[in-house]
């Protein structure tokens, strides 16, 4: 999947400005596909050049004019073509798991701190998903047009709960104050210890 596909998917809901798209990424689709504001604006330019979106300038009084992006028929066709292709399962790259793999060679306390931070992060994300579920799907159902969003939120909640449980399990398994590995400073090219 490319960022452009995620933007086209967002624009199926309604026309949006670049700012509105960035905010949408911050609170919904960004849970599944990360992008910063600059990346979104650059990709919008590419999508416009390909004819997948069109930008309509809205004149505003007292502030700069804004561009509102809308899917074109070619953009809808590109989205359908992308969605028809098989998806690739996500691969995992997790620095914390690599640290755990080398558990006998690292200090436990910084690792426990890392796990605590991870635990809080996933508790927060789970709570955010639950708020979205309660606000957008209060009775746990949705019309067909929003069924994919409901299913994604449910999976997000399950994933976050599973990671929270795993973090709690890992913290319980790693004894506090146990096992201090001797850390040898890394030396720079001149034989001096790096700070």
C-alpha positions as CSV (number, residue, x, y, z in Angstrom):
1,X,0.0,0.0,0.0
2,X,1.2,3.5,-0.7
3,X,0.2,6.7,1.0
4,X,-1.7,7.8,-2.1
5,X,-4.0,4.8,-1.6
6,X,-4.7,5.8,2.0
7,X,-5.5,9.4,0.9
8,X,-7.9,8.2,-1.8
9,X,-9.6,6.0,0.8
10,X,-10.0,9.0,3.1
11,X,-11.5,11.1,0.3
12,X,-14.3,8.5,-0.2
13,X,-15.9,10.0,2.8
14,X,-16.0,13.6,1.6
15,X,-13.9,16.3,-0.1
16,X,-11.2,17.5,2.3
17,X,-8.5,20.1,2.5
18,X,-4.9,18.9,3.0
19,X,-5.3,20.1,6.7
20,X,-8.5,18.0,7.1
21,X,-6.8,15.0,5.6
22,X,-3.9,15.4,8.0
23,X,-6.3,15.6,10.9
24,X,-8.1,12.5,9.6
25,X,-4.8,10.7,9.6
26,X,-4.2,11.8,13.2
27,X,-7.4,10.4,14.5
28,X,-8.5,7.5,12.3
29,X,-6.7,6.0,9.3
30,X,-3.4,7.0,10.9
31,X,-3.8,4.1,13.3
32,X,-3.2,1.9,10.3
33,X,-1.0,4.0,8.0
34,X,1.3,6.6,9.4
35,X,2.1,9.9,7.5
36,X,3.0,13.3,8.6
37,X,1.5,16.5,7.2
38,X,4.3,17.2,4.8
39,X,4.1,13.7,3.3
40,X,0.3,14.1,2.8
41,X,0.7,17.5,1.0
42,X,3.4,16.1,-1.3
43,X,1.3,13.1,-2.1
44,X,-1.7,15.2,-2.8
45,X,0.3,17.0,-5.5
46,X,1.3,13.7,-7.1
47,X,-2.4,12.5,-7.0
48,X,-3.5,15.7,-8.6
49,X,-0.8,15.4,-11.3
50,X,-2.0,11.8,-12.0
51,X,-5.6,13.1,-12.3
52,X,-6.8,11.1,-9.3
53,X,-7.9,14.1,-7.3
54,X,-8.9,17.6,-8.3
55,X,-8.3,20.7,-6.1
56,X,-10.9,23.4,-5.9
57,X,-9.8,26.7,-4.4
58,X,-12.2,28.1,-1.8
59,X,-11.8,31.9,-1.3
60,X,-11.9,32.9,2.3
61,X,-12.2,36.4,3.9
62,X,-9.5,37.3,6.4
63,X,-7.4,34.2,5.9
64,X,-5.6,32.4,3.1
65,X,-7.7,30.6,0.5
66,X,-7.8,26.9,0.8
67,X,-7.8,24.0,-1.6
68,X,-10.4,21.3,-1.2
69,X,-9.5,17.9,-2.8
70,X,-12.1,15.7,-4.4
71,X,-11.8,12.2,-5.9
72,X,-12.1,12.1,-9.6
73,X,-13.6,9.2,-11.5
74,X,-10.0,8.1,-12.3
75,X,-9.1,8.3,-8.6
76,X,-12.1,6.1,-7.7
77,X,-11.0,3.6,-10.4
78,X,-7.4,3.6,-9.1
79,X,-8.8,3.0,-5.6
80,X,-10.9,0.1,-6.8
81,X,-8.0,-1.4,-8.7
82,X,-5.7,-1.1,-5.6
83,X,-8.4,-2.6,-3.3
84,X,-8.8,-5.6,-5.7
85,X,-5.2,-6.6,-5.3
86,X,-4.2,-9.0,-2.5
87,X,-2.8,-7.2,0.6
88,X,0.5,-8.1,2.0
89,X,0.5,-9.1,5.7
90,X,2.3,-6.5,7.8
91,X,5.8,-7.3,8.8
92,X,7.0,-6.6,12.3
93,X,10.0,-4.4,13.1
94,X,10.0,-3.9,16.9
95,X,13.1,-2.6,18.7
96,X,11.7,-3.7,22.1
97,X,11.4,-7.3,21.0
98,X,15.0,-7.3,19.8
99,X,16.1,-6.0,23.2
100,X,14.2,-8.8,24.8
101,X,15.9,-11.3,22.5
102,X,19.2,-10.2,24.0
103,X,17.9,-10.1,27.5
104,X,20.9,-11.7,29.1
105,X,23.2,-9.0,27.7
106,X,21.2,-5.9,28.6
107,X,20.2,-4.0,31.8
108,X,16.8,-5.1,33.1
109,X,15.7,-1.7,34.6
110,X,15.8,0.3,31.4
111,X,14.0,-2.5,29.7
112,X,11.3,-2.5,32.4
113,X,11.0,1.3,31.8
114,X,10.7,0.7,28.1
115,X,7.9,-1.9,28.8
116,X,6.1,0.5,31.1
117,X,6.1,3.2,28.4
118,X,4.9,0.7,25.9
119,X,2.2,-0.4,28.3
120,X,0.9,3.1,28.8
121,X,1.1,3.8,25.0
122,X,-1.1,0.8,24.2
123,X,-3.5,1.5,27.1
124,X,-4.0,5.0,25.7
125,X,-4.5,3.7,22.1
126,X,-7.0,1.2,23.4
127,X,-8.9,3.9,25.2
128,X,-8.9,6.0,22.0
129,X,-10.3,3.1,20.0
130,X,-13.0,2.6,22.6
131,X,-14.0,6.2,22.5
132,X,-14.3,6.1,18.7
133,X,-16.4,2.9,19.0
134,X,-18.7,4.5,21.6
135,X,-19.1,7.8,19.7
136,X,-19.3,6.5,16.1
137,X,-20.9,3.1,16.7
138,X,-22.8,3.4,20.0
139,X,-25.0,0.3,19.4
140,X,-22.1,-1.7,17.9
141,X,-23.6,-1.8,14.4
142,X,-23.1,0.3,11.3
143,X,-24.6,0.8,7.8
144,X,-22.7,-1.1,5.1
145,X,-20.8,2.0,4.1
146,X,-19.2,2.2,7.5
147,X,-18.9,-1.6,8.2
148,X,-15.2,-1.6,7.3
149,X,-14.5,1.2,9.7
150,X,-16.3,-0.6,12.5
151,X,-14.4,-3.9,11.8
152,X,-11.1,-2.0,11.8
153,X,-11.9,-0.3,15.1
154,X,-12.8,-3.7,16.7
155,X,-9.6,-5.2,15.5
156,X,-7.7,-2.2,16.8
157,X,-9.2,-2.7,20.3
158,X,-8.4,-6.4,20.3
159,X,-4.8,-5.7,19.2
160,X,-4.3,-3.0,21.8
161,X,-5.8,-5.1,24.6
162,X,-3.5,-8.0,23.6
163,X,-0.4,-5.8,23.6
164,X,-1.4,-4.4,27.0
165,X,-1.8,-7.9,28.4
166,X,1.6,-9.0,26.9
167,X,3.3,-5.9,28.5
168,X,1.8,-6.7,31.9
169,X,3.0,-10.3,31.5
170,X,6.5,-9.3,30.5
171,X,6.7,-6.8,33.4
172,X,5.6,-9.5,35.8
173,X,8.2,-11.9,34.4
174,X,11.1,-9.5,34.6
175,X,12.1,-9.0,38.2
176,X,12.7,-5.4,39.3
177,X,16.3,-4.6,40.1
178,X,17.5,-7.9,38.6
179,X,20.5,-8.5,36.4
180,X,22.7,-5.6,35.6
181,X,24.9,-6.2,32.6
182,X,28.2,-4.5,32.5
183,X,27.9,-1.9,29.7
184,X,31.1,-1.1,27.9
185,X,31.2,2.3,26.4
186,X,31.2,2.3,22.6
187,X,34.4,3.9,21.2
188,X,34.6,6.3,18.3
189,X,37.1,5.9,15.5
190,X,39.9,7.5,17.6
191,X,39.6,5.1,20.5
192,X,37.7,7.5,22.8
193,X,34.5,6.5,24.6
194,X,31.4,8.0,23.1
195,X,29.1,10.0,25.4
